[in-house]
Amino acid sequence: MTESPSTDPAAAPRDGPALDSASVDPSEIAKFQALADGWWDPNGKMRPLHRLNPVRLAYIRDRVAAHFGRDPKADRPLAGLRLLDIGCGGGLLSEPMARLGAIVVGVDAAERSIAIARHHAGISGLEIDYRATTAEALAEAGERFDIVLNTEVIEHVADPETFLGTTLELLNPGGAMVLSTINRTAKAFALAIVGAEYVLGWLPRGTHDWRRFLRPSEIATILRKRGARFSDLVGVSYNPIADQWRIGRDLDVNYMAFIPAPARHG
């Protein structure tokens, strides 16, 4: 059941995520707790994600539709598919996924973000199951999903290898994961940290730590250990003149990948 539009986000119930899991770095959670009130301001501190969202949404819709034999141009191409948005924040991807027909569970360890997400879903009239919990807790409870969105999260977790393994475990046989993150390159340091945080002020300083970024080859190695692989890998680049993001071959800064469930699951 969604909350009424008048619900105070600060009063939303707390589920008490464990802070000792591979998904949770308390210092990273604190950063996003502080930013939570700005999730739905397209010109505020989350502006980069708002600008990135159309590219992410199109990629997710098209790749998932192709994987499950759906028409991406249908009104609800994800109808009936159970989808997990891990590290959902305020729901910038969860809400569009619900509109595309998915049965959405949005999870984040930052309780304030979940409160904001619940409140906004209520205003929007959307049925989304938001929970302040972790990937590990979901896996332990036996939860499984057709789609897992693992977007802009892995660079913030305490143990990326364990976290990625856990999110793979959450996939149903025949399911798939969409992963997006930032590459660990000199170009990414210059653009994603120096440019975005210090020069342009798109993000608060300290939002990202370059040392936490993962190269596609490093993620591919983790996947191989678990019987999984990329079936698609694309770069995402920003055009400052057009103020738009676009998909291409340049993996040097941002990239997205499509990962079918490991064979052992099905």
N, C-alpha and C positions, 0 to 999 in steps of 0.2 A: 504494500500500500504506500503510495506517495504521500508526502507531507503537504499540508495546506500552504498556500503562498504566504500566509502570515506567520508561519513557524519561524522562530528565531534560530538561526544556524548554530549559535553557541549552545542552545539547549538540546541539540540532537543527541541521542543516546550514544554512549561510548562502548565499544566492544573490547577494549583493552588488548591491543596487539602485544605479543611478547617482544621484548627488546633484545633478546639474545639469539635471534635467528639470522641466517645468512642474508635475509632480505633487508635487514635493518642496521643502519649506521646511525646512532642517535644524533650525531652532529649534523648529518644530512637531513634527517627528519626535522630537526630544529629549524633549518633554513627554510624548509617549505611550510612549516607551521607559521613562520613569520610572514610568508608571502601569500597565505591562503586567501585573505580577503580580496586579493586582486585577480583571482582566477578568471572572472568573467568580464574584466575590463579590457576590451580589445586594444586600447591605447595605453594601458598601464604596463606593469612589470612583466606580464605574461604576453605582451604584444608579439614577441617572436613566435610563440606557439600558435597564436591566432593566425598569424600570417602563414605559418607552415601547414596549418590544418587542412586546407583544401588539397594539397599534394598528398598528404598522408591519407586522407579519406578516400581519394580516388584510387590510390595504390591498394589500400586494404580492400575496398569494394571489388575492384577488378580482379585481384589475385584470388580472393576468397571465392568469388563467383565462378571463376574458371576452375578452381580446385574442386568445387562441389557441383559443377555442371549447371550453374544458374545463369540467368540473363542479367548482366550487371546494370542494364538500363531499366529493369523492372522497378516498380514502385518500392517493393520490399524484397530485394534480392537475397537478403540474409534471413528470411522468415524461417522461424523454427530452430535456427542454429543457436546453441548455447555458447555464449562468448564471455570470456574473462578479460577485463581491462585491468592488468596488474600495475600498480602505481598510477592509479587513475586520476589523482589530483582532484581538481574541481569538477571533472566530468567532461572535458572538452572533446574527448573521443567517445566516451560512453553514450552521451546523448545522441550524436549522429548515428551510432551503431544501433541504438534502440529504434530510431526512426527508419532505419533500413530493414527492420524486422527482427533483429537478433534479440534473444533473451539474455539480457546483460547483467553480469555481476561485476561491479566496480570495487576494487580493493586498493586501499592505501594505508600505510602505517601512520600517516599524519592525520590524527583525529579531526583537527580543525578543517582540513581539506575535505574529509568525508562529510562533515557537517554542512559545509558550503555546497557540496555536490548534491546532498539530499535536498537541501532547501531549493536549489535551482531546478532540480528535476520536478519538485512539487509545483513550482511556478510554471514550468513547461508542460505539466500534465503528462509526464512520462513515468512509466513503471520500470524503475531500475533498482536492483538489489545492491545497495552500497554497504560496504562493511569496512570497519577499521580493523584490519587483520593482516596476515602475511601469507605468502605463497606456501610456506611450510605448514601453517595451520590448515590451509585448504587441502594440501596433499594428505596430511594425517587424518583428515576427516573423510577421505575418499572422494573428494569432489573431482569431477572430470568435465572437460569442455571440448566443444568442437573447434573453437578458435581461441587462441590466447594472444592478446595484444601485449607485447613487451616493448613499449616505446619510450625512449628517453628515460630509462630506469636503470639499466645495468651499470651505467657509469656512476651511480649513486649508492649501490649496495655494498655491504661489508665484504662479501665473498662471492664474486661474480661467477666462478665456476660452479659452486654449489647451487647458487640461485638459478642459473640457467638450467642445470640438471633438474631441479625441482619443477620449474615451469614446464619442462618437457614432459615430466611425469603427469602433469595435469591435463594432458591432451587425451582425448578419446582416440581409439583406433580410427585411422583415416582422417584425423583432424590436422590442424596446421597452426603454426605460430607466425606472427609478423613481428619482426624485431627491427628497431631503429635506434641508432646511437651515433656517437661522434668518434672519428678515427683519431689515433694518437700519432699525429704528424706535426711537423713544424708549421704547415699551413693551417692546421686546425688550431694550434696555439695562437697563431697570429690573428685569425679571424674569429674563432669561437670564444676566445678568452680576452686577448688584448683588444681586439676590435669591438666585440659585442659588449664586454663588461666595462672596459676602461675608456675607450674612445667614444663609442656611440651611446653607451649607457643603456643599452637594450635590457640588460640583466643586472641585478645587483652584483657588485664585486664579490668574488668568492663563490659564486653559484657553482662553478665547475672547477675541478682539479684535473689538469692535463694528465697527471700521472695515472688517473683512474680510467682514462679513455682506453678502449680496446680496438686493436686492428682487426679487420675482417679475418685475417689468417688466424688470429688467436681465438676468435669465436669459433671458426671452422674446426680448429683442433679440439676444443671442448665438445663440440657437436659430434665429431667422429668418435670420441670415446664413448658416446652414448648411442651410437648407431644412427645419428641424424646427419643432415647435410643441408646446405643452401640449395633450393631449387631455383632461386632467383636472387640476384644481388644488384642493386642499383645505387648510384650516387644521388644526392640531393644538394643542389647548389642554389645560392642566392644571387639574384640579379639586382644590384642596388639601384640601377636606373629605372627599371620597371617596378621595383619594390615587390618582387615576386620570387617564390621558390619554384624550381622545376627539377624534374627527374632527368638524369643523364648518366654518363659513364664515369664522371669524376667522383671517385670515392675518397678524396683526400680530406674532406671535412665531415659532412653528414652522409650517412648511408642507411638504406633499408634493405631487409632481406625477408624472403619467404621460406619457411622451414616446415616441411611436412613432418607429421609425427613419426618417430623412429619405427622401424619395421617390427621391432619386438613388441610394439603395442598392437599390432594388428596383423 
